[in-house]
Structure formats: C-alpha cells, structure tokens
Amino acid sequence: MAQSSSMKLLGARNMSCIVERMEWNNKMDLIAYGTEKGEVIIQRLNWQKIVTFPTPGEDVRVRSLSWQMDETLLAVGYSNGKVALLDAESETIISGLIYEDDIKKVYFSKAINCKEGLDSYTCNAKDKHKRYLPKLPPLTNIDPCLKTLDQKSFPKGSPCFLVVIMRSGKVHLLLLGALQAGSIDLTQHVLNPDQFDVYDVRLNGDFNAIYALLRDGQQLKLLHFHNQVLQDCISPMLELASHCAHILETKNYINDTQQCLTEAWETVQLEMDNKLTKYANSQAYGMISAHFLELLVFGYATLEVEEFLFETLTEKGFKKIANSVDLSLNNLQGLVFKQLNGAAINMFYFLNTIAGFGRMTHFFEALISPDVASEAMRACGSFLLKVHELQRTIDTLVYDMKLFHSWIIFTILRLSHQEIPDDMVFTGKENVALAEFFCAMEPEIPEPNESGDISDDKSATASATTGEEGLLGDVSSTPITRSKFNLERVGQYLENSYLTQLHTANPSEVWPRLLAENECLAQCNLLVPHDKKLSLLQQRDKMFNAIDAVFHKPTESISASFKLSTTVICGDLQQLHAESAAEPDQQSTYDFVNCSYYVHEATKCDMLALTIGLHEAMVLEFSRGEDCMLRCIRVRLQPGPITSQLQEDYYNLRFVDLQFYNESSLSMLVQTLTSATGVRPHSYFLQFSLSAARNHCTQHQLAPLIKLTEATMTHSVHDIPEAAAFKALDGVCEMLAVSGSRKVATVLSDRRRKMTIFEMEIEEEEDDTEMSQTSFLEISKESVLATGSNEAEKLGET
C-alpha cells in the first residue's frame, strides 16, 4: 500500500448529540459539524470548541457545510431555506440569505484568478473608493446582537462563488456573497420532472460551466451546461460584484441609521410626554396656542397655565426635560448630518461608478443597463435632497425648542417674581419666532361636512396621520384625531406615509423659483427630482427599488446563457416512490448516490466521484483543455472472476461515503452487508489510488449524449494493482470527512454519536502507523469511561 494510506489514531470522543454534517477547513485545524438540534459547532483538532452557533429556528436541520477556501468563513444551509455565512474568527454571523425552499447543498467555489490579456478587462481598482470617501462613523446605538441577518457586512477575502442548490432543482449563483450571478431551474432540462432529484451541482474550474448530477426518471444523469456570459465577463463581474457588496453594506448602514433616528425621535417624544400630556389633554383643541400667545403678548397667564407651570412642571423639572430633549435633538442632528448624509454620498459614488461601467459596453453590456443605472443615481440624488430637507426641518425644530424652553423658564421666573438674568431677554425677532411657533402648535384642520367626510383629501390624510404621530394625544371629546405641540414636523419623515406638513422653501432661494417657473427644466432627466410629498422612508424605499433594478440584468443575462451541451448517462436507478421523495434525507437502499468533487489545476481537469447503488462507483475526469475529453474509471466492491483469495468480509461490501482526499486519492467508507440478525456490520476505511487506476480508464469525446453504461467496463477494486488499501475500523461507521491539505480524516460511528480523528500519511517506521483492533478497543474503553464519568458527575450534581 502507498504511504499516503497509512493512518495514526489521534483520538475519539462520544458526542453529546447526533452529528449530521461535518467539514474540515483546508488550511486550519478547524472542523465544523452540524448537530440534530440545528446547531453548528466549530472545534480544533485537539477537541477545543471555538464557537457554537445556535439553530435559526425550531425543528431546523443543518443540510450542508462548506468552508471558504483558505478562510475562516463557513457557509451553512438549513432546512428552512436559510443560508448563513459564519465567521469562526470573529464568532459572528456575517450575512445571510433566505429562500422559500429547502436547501440541498451550499458550497464555496475555489478562488477566482482572472487571466489578464490584451482584450480582457483588468480589475485593478480594489477599494479605490477609500481614497475619496471618508469612513462612515460607527453607529454606537445599534446593538450587534439585534441586527437581523440581512443587516451585516459581506464577507471579504479571495473572490469566489457561493452556490446554493435547492431541493426543488433551482440553483443560485452568488459572487462575493452579494451579486446574484444567475440561476437555473434543472427541472426544465429533464424528461421526467415528476421523477426528479438533484444530488449535486458544481462549477467547473474555469467558471464558465456547471455539472449537475441528478435523477431523471430511472436514469442517473450528469448534465453539462456551458455559459458564455460567465466565460466572457468573469473579470467585469468581479468589479461589479465588489461595488454591489459596497452598495449592500451602505444599504444596511442606512437601515441601521434609520433605526437610530427612530429611537432618538421616540426619546424626544417620551421626554415631552412625561410631563406635558396631562396638561395638553385637559385643553380643548386650539386653547394651548391661545394661552401661550396670550401669555407671550399680554403677559397674562390663565389659572390652567399657572397650575401647569408651578405645580405640574416647576422650573427645576422643566430644565431637566429641556436638557433631555436638547440632547436627543442634538443626537438626531448628528445622525442626519454625519451618518445619513455620509451614507447617501457614498451610495451616490458607487452608483455613479456603476453608471460609468455601463458606458464601457465592450465589457459590461451584458451586465449593466446605462439607463437603469442613471435612474438609480437620480433616485439616490432624490434621497440626498430628502436628507437635506430633513436636516433643515430638524434645525428649525431645534431652534424653536430651545427658544420655547428658554421662554418657559423666563415665564416661570417672571410670574414667580424672581430675578431674570440679562441674557434671558428676548429680541423682537425671537418674539416673532415664538409667536409663529405657538401658532403652528395646533395647525388648522377643516371640519367634516354633513356626510361626515372631510372635503380635502390631503387634509383628511393629515388629520389621521398627525393623530397617530401626535406627541401629546387628543381631547377625548374631539371627533377628529388631532395632535398637540405639532412636533410631527420631524416625526412624519420617519413614517411610511406621505408628508402632512410640507417643508416650506426659503423665498430667497433662486433654484426652486427657477424650477417652478420652467416646467420643462423640472422634468429634465439630467436633474435630480425633488418630491416634496414623500417621507424619508418612502424616498429610501424608492432608492432601494431603483438599486435592485440595476442588479437584475446580470442575473437575467447569466441565467439565459446556460446552454445544455452534454448529457452523460451514468447508470440506472429504480423508480422514485412518493415516500422516498417526501423524506429528503432518506435514499433507497439500492439507489444509494453519493458524490464528491475536486478541481485539479495542474492538469486542468474537473474530477467527480460518485456511487451508483451500494456496490459500484465511478470517477469522471472532464478535461478543460482543447481535447474536450471525458475519462471514466468504473469500479465495484465485489471481487471479479480473476480476483485472488480475499478476507471473508471483502466478499460482501457496500459503500457508505466517499470523498476526494486529493487529486490522486479517493477516500471511501465501506461496510459489510449481513443478513443475520443481531450481527453488527464491520466498517473499513478504503484509500483508493486514482493514479494506479488510471490505466483502467476509458476515454470519450464530449458529445451531446454519452451513455457510459454501454461504453465502459467495471473493474473490481481488488483487481487493480496497488490501488486499494483497506483499514479496519471500530464500530458501525456512517460518515466520512477528509482533508488532504490538513492530512486528517474523521469518521462518525455509533449512530453518529462518536467522532474518531486520524492523522494521514504517517511515516511507516513509526510504531503506531498500522491500526489494529486492539487500539480501537482501547479507544472504546476510554470513550465509555469518559461517558460514564460525565454521567456520574451529572448524577452527583443532581
């Protein structure tokens, strides 16, 4: 046997629950596994747990695990349609996707290395925006634990595809985890969609084709789809995907800022409500403005106002309220001026860059529509104008509230005959501003007509909306819901409804007058429109919709470019019954299909290993060179007619699992088939040398239809010299995970509750190179003792 098949036992552990999926990191000593509870646990080779990610929901199962190449990022597919990207280093959920169907498998492709040529696009401006755009300030008010999956940053690292395979047959491609890079529905390419099942879908090494292993009726087929857009535009796609990731991060930042704005505004309302609600609700609509104007102009206070100022409020209490409100309003100002304004500028920069890409039609014609990109820029400009409008509204409110607070304190001091500081004397301009503020506290609302309806639709909307947003409630006897103190001038911008109090333009500004006088100029596409009726939320949603439209074209172009070029019939299957289709994790005993994929860069070959039933497997090598050849090695576990004498167990073996160890070795997990009751099957680790079996392969020219069942010959693994090396394992083993780069192998046994780790490629002179049944018995004893001690500790605690 070759040296690479030698193994040394590193340890075994009895797990606390059933393990359903496991995957080794190709660079670090990290293994991830999913449990029956839907948890994902990442641990080291020495069994040290790094992090445990909880299940995303009740009765959710882990369908698939995949590490990003040379990174600490793990993609997880769940049974409820969620795909989460988990970072083992930061122990956080980076981002997530939600689909409507059950997940079959998710995986990261190998890293994308674009070849440069005279006629190719060169992507050399990575993170160029950092030269011009300042870094957005952090949002300290947002708790990271409260963020939803779609509000996180997107993964960084080597560029690659994230492929999501659904059980329904739909396949989604994402570039950098951000850009939707096409999709395909495999049920549209089979003859028997009612007898359909998908086993695996893989991108080829050049990222211009996919291989789909599926059931079509009673045939096991491998479909090869070529994609011309992926072949021609992979480098421009990387550039577009990078900007797409920046745009999505900026969208998430805008959403987070919007949440902070809402919380800050609610704080303002809460501070005002604490003391002023009772007084406001005791007054008829319009009396608050009248009382304050009377107090301002004539200096006379009614009994209700005096009771409110001296008993309910007091000078000290109002100063406390004023300071809290001023602090919240200042926080509101900072969020709009710094965070929201900065995010809008960043968004405009990225969209402007994409619009520039769209003018480079030679590279981006299939990916970007210049008109749609320009429309997204205009929507972003409209959002920026709305941000400035909100900023001016808040500035006005801050000025009015400070003036109002000072006047209240001044009034309390004057009515209580206390000394008034010299700096508290109001100018004529400030008195006029106070009078306007008091007049606007309770805006005019038309009365309902005889039928009970309000004649002005706009005013009707205003009355209903201001009633919901009103700070201090209503008088119960008032039939129409009306607001008090009219602070919804700001609050209306944070609601998903039209503005009820439009922003008043400054008469001294020339540009609004120019647009009002020239309708053709206002309708010009070269200018950014300013819709004064939309709230900030509505303008944000309008911008987001326009941005989403920009990224529809890449998906449509790539999806339409998938063309079926080759159909390979690998074998025959039994008829799919409704019961087995209803249980996605259960396969027919005779239709056991398992597969593994490996990209061999040195020979430019894509390698696919798959089982056909319990006893037969094949290894397919697709050449990506000019020869367009398919090589096939077909093997079975049963001995052949010329096989020499074997051990008794080797005459009746079945496949359990298989994975590529590296480009020259295939690791298989097999076990004996026994019909006797009460007899446990024996498990074996089989390291199969592909280089030794290469002389037994058949070669086929790629054609629209290849029937391997008729054009290949099956060889016994025992008849290929120096190809197969068996190692006996302890227990009934059910799952295998190997890593050639890490030189480790992991086996699950005892109903997937026991994990055993081996080190591969051990020097032959080491004493513990060969594995024996005695060593496994010792491990079993240690595991039993460890389990017994844990149970004893639990009983002792009880």
N, C-alpha and C positions, 0 to 999 in steps of 0.2 A: 504493500500500500504506500501511496505517496506520503511524504512528510506532512503535507498540509492537512491530512485527515486525522493526525494524532491529536488527542484531546486530554486536557487535565481538568479535573473537577475543582471548581473554585468554591462552591458552596450550594446549599439548598435551604429553602425556607418554606414553611407552611404559611400560606397567606390567610388573612382574616376573612376573605370573601372570595368568590369565584372571579377569576380573571378572564375577560372575554377577548381582549385585544392587547397586543404588545408590539413595540417597535424600538429598535436600537438607533441611537444617534450615530451618524457615520464618522463623527470627528471626536466627540467627547464621550466619557464613560457615563452616559446617561441612557436609561431605558424608561420608556413611558408605557404604562399599561392602563387599560380601562376596566373597571370592575362592573359587576352585575348591578350595582347601585347607580351606575351612570357617572361615577367619579373617574377622574383622570389623575393618576399618581405618577410623579417623576422621581426616580431614585438613582443613586450611583451604583457602581459595580460592587461596592462594599456594603450594599443594602441600606445606605443612609438615604432617608427620604428628603427630597429637596422641597417639594411643594405638592399639595393636594388641591386640585380644582374641583369644587362641588358640582353635582349634577345640575343642569339647567332647568330641570323640572321633574315632576313626579312620574315614575314609570318610564323614564327616558333611558335609552341604552346607547352605549358607545358603538358606533358602526365601523369607524375607521380612524387610524392614526397615521400621521406622516410628518417626519422632520424635514424642515428646510435644509438644503444642502449646506453643510459647514456652519450652521447657525443653531441658536438655541430656541428657535421658533417651531412650534408644534401645531399642526392643523388637525382638528378633531371634527369628525362628522357624527351627528346624533340622529337618533331615530325620529325625532320630532321635526326634522328639516333644518336644524340649526348647524351652522359651520362656525366654529370659534378658532381664532388664532391665539395660542397661548405662548407666553414668553417665560421660559424656565429661569432665565437670569433675573428678570425683574419681578417674577412671580405674579404677573398681571395678565389680564385678558386684553390683548392688543386691539382686536377688532372682531367683528362677527357678521355673518350673513344669515338670512332667514329665507328658506324656500318652503314651498307648500307641500312637498312630497318627502317621503322617507329617503334618507341618504344611503346609497350603496357603498360609495368609497370616495375619499378625498385624498389628494396627494400633491406634493410639490414636484415640479419637473426639475431636471438638472439646470444649472446656471446657464443663462443665455450669454454667449460670447459672439457678438456680431463681427463678421469679417468685413474689413474695410476694403473698398475698391474705388476705382475712378468714377463708376456710375452709381455708387451706393451713398446713402445718407450717413453722415458722420455725426453721432451724438456726443458732443464734447462740451456741453454746457450744463453739466450736472450741478444743481443747486446754484445756478447763476443768479437767481433772484436775491440771494443773501448779500450780494454786492450793493443792491439798491434798496431793498426793503428792510426796515428795522425789524427786529424780532418782536413778535407780539407779546405784550406783558402777560404774565400768568394770571389766571382767574383764581384768586385765593379763596373766594367764597364758595367755589364748587367742591364738594366732597367727591374724590375719585371713586369711592365705593357706590355713589349714587348715579354715576353715569351709566347709561344703557350701552348695549353692545355697539350700536352704530355711532357712538359719540367719542370713540377713542381714536388714537393716532393709527396710521397704517404702518405696516412693517417696513423696516429698512434692511439693507443687506444686498447680496448678489441678486440681480434681476432674474425672475423665474415665473413660470405659470403656476397658478393654482387651479387644478382641475377638480370639478365637483360632478360626481356621477350619481344620478338619481335612479331609484329602483324602477321608475316608470320608463326609463330608457333615454331621458333627456340628459345631455352632457353640457356643462357650462365651463367656459374657459375665462379665467381672470388673470390679468397681467399686473404684477406687483400687488396683488390682492385688492386692486382698486378698479382698474379699467375692465369693463365687461368686453372680453375679446372673442365674442362669438359663442354660438351654441348649436347643437344638433340634436334632433329627435331620431333615435335609432329605429323606432317603430315604423318610421316612414320608409325604411330601406330593407324590410324583411317581408317574406311571403306569407308568414303566419303570425300576425301581431297578437292573436289570442293565445298562441303557444310561444310566448317570448319571455326571455330572461336575459339580463345583462350580467356578465361576470367581471369584466374589466375593460377599461378604455385607456389607452396610453398615447401620449405624444411621442413622435419619433425624435431621433437625435438632432435633426435639422429644424424642428419646429414647423414643418410645412405639411405634416400629415398626421393622422391618428390611426391606431389599430383598435378595433372593437371586437372583443371576444364575447359572443352571445349565443343564445339558443334561438333557432328559427325552426319551429315545428319540432321535428325529431332529428334535427341536424345541429351539430356544434360547428359554428362558423366563425371565421376571423375575417372581418371586413377592413379593407384598407381604403381610407379616404384621403385624397390629396386636396390641399388648399393653396390656391395660387396667391391669394391676398397675404396669407401668412408668410409665404415664400418671398414675396416682393417687398413687403412692408414691415418686416420684423424690427428693423432699426428705427424707422419713424414711429412705430407703435411704442417702442420703449420711451421715446421722447414724449409722446402723447400720454402714456401711462404715468410717467413721472409728474407731469403737470396735473393729470387727473387726481393723483394722490394728494398733491398740494391743495387742489381745489376742494377735495372732500374733507381734508383736515381743516381748511378755512371754514367750510360749511359747519362742521362740528363746533368750531370755535365761536361762530356767530350764534349757533343754537345755545351754547353754554352762556354766552354773554346775554342773550335774551332771557335766559333763566335767572341770571343775576339781576338784570333790570327789573324783572317781575318781583323778585324777592325784596329788592330795595324799595320799590314802589309800595309794596304791601307793608313794609316797615313804616313808611310815611303815613299811610292810612291808619295803621294801628296806633301810632303815637297820637294822631289827631283824634281818633275815635275814643281814646281812653277817657278824655275829659269833656269833649265838646258835643258828643252825641246827645246826651240828655238835654242839654240846653237847646240844641238845634231841633230836636223832635218836639219840644214843647212850644215851638213857634209856628205860626201859620206861614205858608209859603209866601215869600216876599218880605216878611217882617224883619228878618235878620239884616238884610241890606238896608231897610228903612231905619232900623235902630242904630246901626253903625254910622250911617250917613248923618243922622240927626246928632249923634254924639260927636262926629267929626266937625260938622259945620256949626252947630249951635252950642256944643259943649254940654248938652243936657243928656243925662242917662235915665232910661226908664228903670222901674223897680226890678224888672226881669234882668236887665243888663247889669245893674249893680249887684244883684244877688249872684249872678254868674261870675262877675269879676272878683268879688270879695269873699264869697263863701265857697263856690264850686271850684274856682280856678286858683286864686291867690297869686301874688307876684312871684313868690318862690316856685310854686308849682308850674306856672306858665313859663318861667325861664328854663326849667328843666325840659318841658315839652319843646320849647323853641330850639334849645340846643340839640335835642334828639332829631327833630325834623330837619334842622340845618345840616347835621351830619349825614343823614340819609340822602338829602338832596344833593349834597356835595359828592357823595358816593355815586349817585345817579349821573351827575355831570361827568365824573371821571370815566364811568363805564361807556358813556356815549362818545365822549371826546377822544379817549385813548383806544379802548378795546374795539368798540363797534366801528368807529371811523377808520382805525388802522386795518381791521379785517376787511372792510369794504374796499379800501385802496389795494390791499394785497390781492383780493379777488379780481379786481379790475386789471391788475398787472398780468395775472395768469391767463385771464380770458383774452386780453389783448395779444399775448404771446401766441395763444392757440389760433386766434384770427390771423396772425401773421403766418403761422404754419399753413393755414388753409390757402394762402396765396401761392405757396410752393406746390403747385398742382402735380408736378412730376413725382413727388414723394408722398404727398398727403391727400391726393384726390379721392382715394378710396376710403379715407378715414375722417376727413373734415369737410363740412359744407360751409364755405365762407359766409353765406347769408345767415345761416343759423348761428354761427359764432358771433357775427356782428350783432344779431338780435340779442344774444346773451350779454354782450358788452353794454348794449343800451339798457337792458333790464338792470344790470349791475350799477350803471350810472344813475338810474332812477332810484335805486335803493340808497345810493350815496346821498342823493338830494334829499331823500326822506330822512336819513340820519341827520343831516344838517338842519332840516326843518324841526326835528325833534329836539335837537340841541338848542336851537333858538327858543323853542317853547319852554324848555326846562330853564334856560337862563332867565326868561321872563318870569317864570314862576318863582325861581329862587329870589329874584329881586323883589317881587311882590310880597313873598312870605317874610323876608327879612324886614321889609318896611312894615308889614302888618304886625309882626312880633314886637318891633320897636314901638309902634303906636299903642299897642295894648299895654305894654309896660309903662309908657308915658301916660296913658289914660289912668291906669291904676294909681300911679304916683300923684297925678293931679287931683283925682277925686278924693284921695286919702290925705290931701294937703301936705304931702311930703315934698322935700326939696328936689327939684328936677335938674339933672346935670345939664351943663351948657351944650354938650354935644348931642343932646336929645331933642333939640329944637328943629322942627321940620321946615324945609323951604317951601316956596309956593309950588315948585314943580313936583315935589314929593307929596304935597297935599292933593294936587290934581291926580297923581298916580294912585293915591289911596282912594280917592273918590271913584275913579274908574274901576279899581279892584272891587270895591263894595258894590258897585252897580252890576258888575259881572258875576257876583257871587251866586245869584239866582237868576239865570237867563230867562228871557221871555219865552213862554210856550203857549201856542194857540189853544184855545178851549175847544172841546169837541162840539161838533154840530148836532143837529136834532137827532140824527140817526145814531149818534154815539161815536162816529168816526171822526178822526182829525183830518181836516181838509188838506193839509200839507203833508205829503208822504214823507218828505225829508224830515219835517218837524216831528212826525209820528215816530220815525226811527230814532230821532234824537231823544224824545221823551222816554222811550223804552230803554234805550241804551244807557242814557245818563242815570236812569233809575238804578240799573244794575251796577254801574260804576260809581254811583254817588257815594261820597265819603261818609256822610252823616245821616243817611236814611231819610225817611219821609214822615210827614204827619199822617197818621192812620186814616184821618177823615178825607184826605185829598184823593180824589178818584184817579188822577193821573200821577204815575210814579215820577217824582222829581228829585233832583239832587240838592245838596246843601254845600255851600262854600265853593262849589264849582272847581274842584281840583281835578276833574276828569279831563281837563285840557291836556294833561300828560297821560293819564291812565288810558284814554281812548286809543293812543298809539300802540298800546300793549295788548289790545283786544283784536280778535279775528273778525272785525266788522268795520264798516265804513265809519269815517270820522264824522262826528256830530257837530263839532265846532272847528271849522276850517281855520287854518293858520292865516292870519291877516298879513298881507305883503306890505312891506315898507313903501310908502308912496315915493320916497326919494330914489328908489332903485329903478334904473332905466331899463334893465333887461326884461323884467316882467311886463312893463308897459309896451316894450317893442314887440314881444310875442303876442300880447293881446290885440295890438293894432294890425298885425300881419299874420293872418291865419295860415298862409302858405309856409311861412317860416316856422310856425309852431308845429306843423305837420311834417316837417322835413326829417328824413331818416338819418341825416348827418348829425342831428341834435338829439340830446337825451331828453325824453319826455318827462314831465313832472306832473304826476297825477295827484292832485291835492286831496282827493276824496279817500284814497287808500290809507289804511293804517300801516304801521311799521311791519306788523306780522303779515299782512296781505302783500305788501311790497316784497318782503323776504321770500314768501312762497312763490310769488311770480318770478323772482330772480332764480330760485332753485329749479322751477319748472323749465325755464329757458336754458339753464345749465345742463339739466338732464337731457334735453333735446340735442345738445351738442354731441353727447356721447352715444346717441342712438345709431349714428351712421357706422361707426366701427363694428358694432355688433351686427348690424344688418349686412354689411359688406362681407364680413368674415363668415357669417352663418350661411349666406347664399353661395359662398365659394367652395363649400365642401362637396367634392365630387367622388363618387364611389369608383375606384379604379381597379380593385382586385377583391375577389371573394374566394377565400380559402376554406374548403370543407375539411374539417379536421377529424370528424368522427360522427357516429350515430348515437342518439340518445333515445330513451324511452319517452313515451307520451307524458306531457306535463299534466298532472292532475290538479284539480281545484284546491285540494287540501294542501299540497306542497306549495302552490302559488300563494296561498294565504299565510304561510309561515315562511318569511323571508330568510330566516337563519337555518331552515331545515332543507337538506338536499336529499334526493332519492339515493337509496343505498347503491344502486347500480349506475347512477348518473353523477357520481362524485366529480366535480370540476373545481380544480384549484389552479391558480396561476401565479407566476412571478415574472417580473420584467427587469431587464438590465440593458443599459446603453454602453456599448464597447466603443470608446472613442478611437482607439488605436487602429482598429480595422474598419471603422465606420459601419458598424453593424448594430441593429436593434435585435435583442435576444428576448424571446418569450418562451417560457417553460410552462406547460400545462398538463394536468392529468385528464385522462379520458376514462372515466369509470374508476374502479378501485384498483385495477392491476396494470393499467397502461398509462404511459406518459410520452410526451414528445417535446423536443426543443426546436424552436424555429429561429432561424437567423435571417433577417432581412438586410440585404446589403443596400446601403445608401449611395453606393458608387455608380459608375456608369454601366456596370454589368447588369444591374437590376435583377439580382439572383435571390432565390429563396433556398436555404439549406435546411434540411429537416433530419433530425435524429429521433427515431421512434423506438422506444424500449418498453419492456414489460418486466414485471417482477417474477413471473413464473419461469422455471427453468425450461430450456429448449430441448430439442431432440438430441443435441450433441453435448449437453451440459454434463459435466462430471459429477461425481457424488457430492452432495451437499449436506449441511446440517438439516435436521428434521424440520426446524422452524422455517427454513428458507424455501420450502416447497409450497407454502401457503401464506403468502404475504399480501398485504393491501397497503395502499397509500393513505396517509393521514394528513400530511402537509409537505410543502416543498418551497424552497426559496433559493435564489441565486446567492451563493457565498461570495463569488467574484466572477470575473469573465471566464474563468477556466474550470470552475467547480460549481456543482449544484448540490445543495444540502436537502436531503429528503428524510422525512419521518415516516417510518413504516411500522406495522404491527401484524402479528399473526392473526389469521382467521380461524376461529374454533367454533364448532357446533356443539361441543359438550357443555352442559350446564354446570355452572359453578367453577369453571376453569377460566382464570384470567388470561387474556392475551399477553404475549410478550412484545415489547417495543424495541425498535432498533433505530439507531442513527446511521443513515447511509450517505456517505460522501461520494458523489458521482463525478468522475473526471471527464469534463467535456473535451479536453484536448486528446485524451485517449480514445474517445468515441468518435472523433471527427472523421476517421477513415470509414465509418459505417454510415455516413450521412448520404442523403440523396440531394441532388441539385435540380432546381426547377426555375425556368424563366418566368418572371412575373407576367401573368396574363389575366384577362378579366375573370376567368374561372379556373381554379386549381383544385382538383379532387385528390387530396393526399391519401384518402382511404384506398384509392386504386393505384396510386403511383409510388407508394412507399412500402417498405418491409419492416416488420417489427423484430427487434433483436432482444434477447434476454440480457439483463444486466450482468448475469453470471458468465455470459459467453464473450464479453468484451474484455480483453486482457488489460489488467491493471486499471480498470475503470471504476469498479465498485468496491468500497470498503465499509464493512458493517461494524457497528459497535453496539453491544447490548446495553439497554437502559433499564433502569428500575421503575416499576410501576407501569400503569397504563397511560402512555403519553398521548396528548391530544393537540398540541400546538407547538410551533417552532418559530424562533426569531433568531436570525444570524446577522453578523456584520463582519465582512471580510476586512474592512479597514480597521476595525477595532479588534479583530481576531477573537471574537466571542460568539457563543451560541447559548441560547436559553430554551429550555424545554418545560412545558407545563404538563403536569401529570396529576393523578388522583383527583379526577373530575375538575381539573383546572384550579385546584387549590394549593398545589405545591409547585414552586418555581425552582428549577435547578440551572445553574450557570456553569458553563465550561469555557476554558481558555483553549483556543485552537492553535495549530501549528507549533506544537511543543517539540523541543529537541528530543531526539529518540533516546539519548543516553540518560535522560532524567529518569529517576526511579518510578515516578508516578505517571509516566506517559500513558501506559496502557490502562484501560479501565477494566475493573473486574467486578464480579457480582458482590465480592466481599466489601469493596469500597462503598457500593451503593447501600448495602445493608447497614454499614456504619452510619452513613448519612441518614438513612431512615430512622435508625435508633436515636440519633441526635435530634432529628425533627420531632419524633414522638416525645422525647424527653423535654424539648423546648415547649411543645404544646402542652404537655402535662404540667410543667411548672407555671405556665401562664394561667392555666385553668385553676391551679391551686392558689395562685395569688388572687384571682378574682373571687374564689370561694372565701379566702381569708378576709378580703375586704368586705364581703357580704356578711 
